[in-house]
């Protein structure tokens, strides 16, 4: 199925491109999320008419993401979790815990923006966490996972 991209979609294309995608991907994700519309003659004409508005909106969202990334880059946060004496966590520190800690620290982040290339952290240590704030904007910060101190 051919669709017109109404926004930049990672690993697919930029605003205004006409791309071929599987029909299920278009019907179930791209079209409901308003990231694309079917590439019919009428939709292509409608897109050309509102292209400047969509470009301005895309540039605005990218600028907002860049501002967020600038405030988050180089940040250092600490999370405490239950751990064994050897440093293995009894659970894990995943995207939800990371986004909650960032939000608590004054940097609102959605769970879906957190990227952990090696999966959830299961040991005590220092890790680099990447945030995909926009298709073109990635922020990095340091997360230290410490063993939670148990009171007797």
N, C-alpha and C positions, 0 to 999 in steps of 0.2 A: 504494500500500500504506500502511495506517495503522500507525504505530508509537508506542510510549510511550517518551519520552526518559528514560533512566536517569541522565543527566548533562547539563550545559549544553553545547550544541553551537553553535558560532559560526555565525551566519547561518541558524540553523534554529529554535532554541527553548530553553527552560529545562527543568529537571528536572521530570518529571511531565506535561509537555504531550503531548497526542496530536496528531501532525502527519501530513500526507500527504507521502510521498516516493516517488520512483521505486523500483520493486522491486529493481532492480540495486544502487542505492545502499544500500538497507536490507540486502540479502543479502550484499553484498561488503564493506561498510565498517561500517555502524552496528551490526549484530548481532554480527559477529565481534569488534569492538572493545569489546563490552559497553557501548555508548553508548545502545542502544535494544533493545526487544523488540517482537514483534508485538502489536498492540492487540486481542487476543482477550479474551473475558470473564474467563477464568481468569487471564490475565496481568495484567489490570487489577486484579482482586481481590488477586493476589499482590503487585502493586506497592503498593497501598494499605496492605497489611499491613507492608511493610518501608520505607515512605516515610520515616519518621523516621530510620532508620539511613542511608539513602541521602542524606538532607539533611545529616546530621551529617558524613558522609564528604565530601560536596561542599564544605561550609563549611571543613572541615579542609584540603582540598587548595587551596582559595582562599587561606586564611590562610598556608599554606606558600609559595604563589606570591607573595603580597604581601610576605612577609619576604625572599624572594629578590630581588624587584624593588627593595625599599628598599636592599639592599646593593649592587645594581648601578647604580641611578640615579645619574647624575652621574659615573660612573667614566670614566677616560680611559686608553685603551690605545694602544700603538704596535705596528704590524706592519711589518716590513721585507720588501721584495719586489724582485726584479730589475726594473730600469727603465732606459729610454733616457735620454740627457741631457735630452730635452725633457719628461720626467716621465711618459711612457706606460709602463705595466707590460708586461713581456713575457708575463705570464700574467694572472691576475686574483686578487682577494681575494674569495672567496665565503663562503657560510655555514659550510663545513667549516673553513676557516682561522680564521674568527672564533670559532666554538665551541671549536676547539682552543686558541686564545689565551686565551679566557675560562677554560677548564678549567685550563690551565697556570697562570693567575693566581689560582686558588683559587675560581673561581665556576663550578661544573659546570653546563653548558648543553648541551642536545641540539641537533644541527644543525637539526632541524625547527622549533625555537623561534626561529631567526634569521630576521628579515624584512628584505629589502633592496628597497625600493620601486623603485629605478632599476636593479636587477639588480646583478651582481657589479661591484666597483670595479675600474676598469681604468686609473686614473691616480693619481699621487701627490697626497695632499691630506688634508683633515680631513672626516670624514663622521659623521653621526648614524645610529646603528644602533638598530633597535627589536627587542625580544625579546617574543614572545607567550608568556608563561609560563603563562597560563591564559586561558580564553575572556574573562574580564573584567579581566585584569591584563596591562599592557604596561609594560616597562622600557625606558629609553633610556640610551645611553651614547655617548661620543665615541670614534671610532676614527681614529687618524692613520696613514696609509699613507706610509711613507718609502721612498726609494730605498735598496736594499741597497748598502753600500760594498764595492767590489771591491778586494781586495788584489793588488798587482802582484808 
